[in-house]
Amino acid sequence: MQKLSNSIQLAHCLLKDRLNEAKIIVDATAGNGNDTLFLAQNALNNAQIYAFDIQKEAIENTKALLIKNKDNINLPLENISFIHDSHENIDNYIQTKIDIAIFNLGYLPGGDHKFTTKDDTTLKTIDKILNNLNINGYVAIVMYPGHEEGSKEYQSIKLFVKDLPKKSFTVGWYKMINHNFNAPALCWIEKVGEYA
Ligand SMILES: C[S@@+](CC[C@H](N)C(=O)[O-])C[C@H]1O[C@@H](n2cnc3c(N)ncnc32)[C@H](O)[C@@H]1O
C-alpha cells in the first residue's frame, strides 16, 4: 500500500486518530460512499455522521455501501444521515459543533462532470465548517487540479487557507514534489484556537 502517493489514504491516516474522540463527523462529498464507510468503520459508536451529495444516485450508492457493511461499522446505521443536498446548506442540518470533516472534491470517476464541486460553494462550506469546528477538530480536503474546474478550485482553496490566522488554525498542504503538477493534493486544517 503506497500511502504517500495516495492523498485519500493519507487523509484517512490523519483523520483516524481524531475519530477516536469525534462526535460530529461530516463527509461533504459522499460520492460512492468510500469515505463515509471509512469514517463509520473508525468512529465511536455514539458518533453522528452526516454525508452530503448533490446527486441522488451518489446518496443511494453511499447508503447501499453502508447497509452492505452494516456488520463491519462501529456505529448504528441510524447514526448516519444521508443528505441529498449541497454541502453549502450544511447549517440547515447541523447546528452543533463539528469535530471532523472530509472533502473529496471533483466528480465521481466515470460520472457526469457537470456534478463536479465548484470553488465558490466549496469555499463557502469550508468557511462555515471552520467557524463551527471544535478546537482540535480536523478538516481534510482532497483536491484534483488535473481538470479545469479542479484546478480553479485548487488555486482558490490555496489562496483562502494560506491566510487563515495561525492562532486559530494549523494548515498543512501536501503535494508530491516529484510527481506531475496535476496529481491529487491534500490540504488539512486543524483548529487550534477560537476563530471569530
Ligand atoms: C470525488 S467524488 C467523492 C468521492 C466519495 N467521497 C467516495 O468515497 O466515493 C465528488 C462528489 O462530490 C459531489 N458534489 C459536487 N458538488 C457538491 C456539493 N455542492 N455538495 C455536495 N456534494 C457535491 C459529486 O456529486 C460527487 O459525487
The ligand as a Tripos MOL2 file, in Angstrom:
@<TRIPOS>MOLECULE
LIG
   27    29     1     0     0
SMALL
NO_CHARGES

@<TRIPOS>ATOM
      1 C1        -14.7800   12.6450   -5.9850 C.3       1 LIG1
      2 S1        -16.4780   12.4160   -5.6710 S.3       1 LIG1
      3 C2        -16.4930   11.8950   -3.9790 C.3       1 LIG1
      4 C3        -15.9780   10.5180   -3.7320 C.3       1 LIG1
      5 C4        -16.5140    9.8980   -2.4660 C.3       1 LIG1
      6 N1        -16.1540   10.5920   -1.2690 N.3       1 LIG1
      7 C5        -16.2320    8.4170   -2.3620 C.2       1 LIG1
      8 O1        -15.6440    7.9850   -1.3360 O.co2     1 LIG1
      9 O2        -16.6110    7.6850   -3.2630 O.co2     1 LIG1
     10 C6        -17.1340   14.0520   -5.5350 C.3       1 LIG1
     11 C7        -18.6260   14.0770   -5.2260 C.3       1 LIG1
     12 O3        -18.9640   15.4250   -4.8700 O.3       1 LIG1
     13 C8        -20.3150   15.6150   -5.2060 C.3       1 LIG1
     14 N2        -20.6280   17.0530   -5.1710 N.ar      1 LIG1
     15 C9        -20.3870   18.0120   -6.1090 C.ar      1 LIG1
     16 N3        -20.8050   19.2120   -5.6660 N.ar      1 LIG1
     17 C10       -21.3190   19.0250   -4.4250 C.ar      1 LIG1
     18 C11       -21.9230   19.8790   -3.4700 C.ar      1 LIG1
     19 N4        -22.0420   21.2000   -3.6930 N.pl3     1 LIG1
     20 N5        -22.3650   19.3440   -2.3060 N.ar      1 LIG1
     21 C12       -22.2220   18.0020   -2.0620 C.ar      1 LIG1
     22 N6        -21.6690   17.1360   -2.9420 N.ar      1 LIG1
     23 C13       -21.2160   17.6420   -4.1070 C.ar      1 LIG1
     24 C14       -20.4300   14.9660   -6.5740 C.3       1 LIG1
     25 O4        -21.7640   14.6750   -6.8750 O.3       1 LIG1
     26 C15       -19.5520   13.7070   -6.3730 C.3       1 LIG1
     27 O5        -20.3460   12.5960   -6.0230 O.3       1 LIG1
@<TRIPOS>BOND
     1     1     2 1
     2     2     3 1
     3     2    10 1
     4     3     4 1
     5     4     5 1
     6     5     6 1
     7     5     7 1
     8     7     8 2
     9     7     9 1
    10    10    11 1
    11    11    12 1
    12    11    26 1
    13    12    13 1
    14    13    14 1
    15    13    24 1
    16    14    15 ar
    17    14    23 ar
    18    15    16 ar
    19    16    17 ar
    20    17    18 ar
    21    17    23 ar
    22    18    19 1
    23    18    20 ar
    24    20    21 ar
    25    21    22 ar
    26    22    23 ar
    27    24    25 1
    28    24    26 1
    29    26    27 1
@<TRIPOS>SUBSTRUCTURE
     1 LIG1         1 GROUP 0 **** ****
